[in-house]
Amino acid sequence: MKKKNIRMQQPEIDRRTFLSTLGWFGVAISGAIAVMGNLLYLKPAVDYGPPSRIRVGKPEDYKEGIKEVMENDRVVVVREKQGFAALSVKCTHLGCTVAVSEGGFSCPCHGSQFDNDGFVTGGPAPAPLDWYQISLAPNGELEVDKSVKVEAGTYLKA
């Protein structure tokens, strides 16, 4: 038996069909971009950042005079004779995270110095560190509310 040699011929696309297809493709892409733009516009521009209330442990976990830094939350919890306090570790100059140092806090970025109460003692920082409200949660843990700033020197008696 003899095999026949059959070739598939490619259909020729004329110029008119090619340009018409290209035009419809452009219309489809433009429509998709417009739909995506509208969907992005309708999406709410809300930043669900970290929670403002954070639990930082039980009061008995803290020794007097020790500053316990919560790195991820940018808060330092201090236990003094007066009670517990929570201070921000965000420098008021440009927002760098300050480090606990001898006699207070120091900013590694531009050299601002703060005393144990967060007041500026040197450097370019224009204001003292923020103090946050600290309270006892129902389960007995200390809870810092970073959305409520309190006056410097406000301690929780526990």
C-alpha positions in Angstrom: 0.0 0.0 0.0 1.2 3.3 -0.9 1.3 6.2 1.6 0.0 9.5 0.5 2.0 12.5 1.5 -0.6 14.9 2.8 0.6 18.3 4.0 -1.4 20.6 6.1 -1.6 24.0 4.6 -1.5 27.0 6.8 -4.5 29.2 6.2 -3.4 32.5 4.9 -4.4 35.5 6.9 -5.0 38.5 4.8 -4.1 42.0 5.9 -7.7 43.0 6.7 -8.3 40.0 9.0 -5.0 40.5 10.8 -5.7 44.2 11.5 -9.3 43.5 12.5 -8.1 40.9 15.0 -5.4 43.2 16.3 -8.0 46.0 16.7 -10.4 43.8 18.7 -7.5 42.6 20.8 -6.6 46.2 21.6 -10.2 46.9 22.6 -10.3 43.9 24.9 -7.1 44.9 26.6 -8.3 48.5 27.0 -11.6 47.2 28.5 -9.7 44.9 30.9 -7.6 47.8 32.1 -10.6 50.0 32.6 -12.4 47.3 34.6 -9.3 46.7 36.8 -9.0 50.5 37.4 -12.7 50.6 38.6 -12.2 47.6 40.8 -9.1 49.2 42.4 -11.0 52.4 42.9 -13.8 50.6 44.7 -11.5 48.8 47.1 -11.4 50.6 50.4 -8.1 52.3 51.2 -7.9 51.0 54.8 -4.7 50.0 56.4 -5.4 47.4 59.1 -2.1 48.0 61.0 -1.1 46.2 64.1 -3.6 46.3 67.0 -3.5 49.3 69.2 -4.0 47.2 72.4 -1.3 44.7 73.2 -0.9 42.3 76.1 2.6 42.5 77.6 2.5 39.8 80.3 1.7 39.5 84.0 2.9 42.2 86.5 5.0 39.6 88.4 7.0 39.0 85.2 8.6 42.5 85.6 11.3 43.4 88.1 11.5 46.8 89.6 13.7 49.2 87.6 13.9 47.0 84.5 12.8 48.3 81.1 11.3 45.6 79.0 11.3 46.5 75.3 8.6 45.0 73.0 10.5 45.4 69.7 7.6 44.5 67.3 5.2 46.9 69.0 7.7 49.7 69.6 6.8 50.0 73.3 8.9 49.8 76.5 7.3 48.7 79.7 8.9 50.0 82.9 8.3 48.9 86.5 9.2 51.6 89.0 8.3 52.1 92.7 5.3 54.1 91.5 4.0 51.3 89.4 4.0 50.4 85.7 4.4 52.7 82.7 4.5 52.2 79.0 6.5 54.5 76.7 6.9 54.7 73.0 10.4 53.8 71.7 9.8 55.8 68.5 12.1 58.8 68.4 10.1 62.1 68.0 12.8 63.4 65.6 12.4 61.1 62.6 10.8 57.9 63.9 13.8 55.7 64.5 13.5 53.1 67.3 15.4 54.3 70.3 17.5 51.9 72.4 17.5 51.5 76.2 20.7 53.1 77.5 22.3 54.0 80.8 20.0 56.5 82.4 17.3 56.5 79.7 17.1 56.1 76.0 19.2 57.0 73.0 18.4 57.2 69.3 21.0 55.5 67.1 20.0 57.5 64.0 20.8 61.1 65.0 21.9 61.0 68.6 18.8 62.2 70.5 19.0 61.4 74.2 16.0 60.9 76.5 15.9 60.4 80.3 14.1 57.6 82.1 10.8 59.5 81.8 11.3 60.0 78.1 12.1 63.8 78.3 14.7 65.1 75.8 18.1 65.6 77.3 20.1 66.1 74.1 20.0 65.9 70.3 17.6 67.0 67.6 14.4 65.4 69.0 11.7 68.2 69.3 9.5 66.5 71.9 9.6 63.8 74.6 8.7 60.2 74.0 5.0 59.4 74.2 3.5 57.7 77.2 0.7 55.2 76.6 -2.2 54.0 78.8 -1.4 50.8 80.6 -4.0 48.8 82.5 -4.8 45.4 83.8 -6.8 43.2 81.5 -9.5 40.9 82.9 -7.1 37.9 82.8 -4.6 39.8 85.0 -2.1 40.7 82.2 -0.8 44.2 81.6 -2.4 45.7 78.6 -0.9 48.7 76.7 -3.3 50.8 74.6 -1.2 52.7 72.0 -4.1 54.7 70.8 -4.4 56.5 74.2 -1.6 58.8 75.1 -1.3 59.9 78.7 0.6 62.5 80.5 4.2 61.7 81.4 4.5 60.3 84.9 1.2 58.4 84.7 1.7 55.0 86.4 -0.5 52.0 86.9 -0.5 50.9 90.5 -0.4 47.1 90.6 
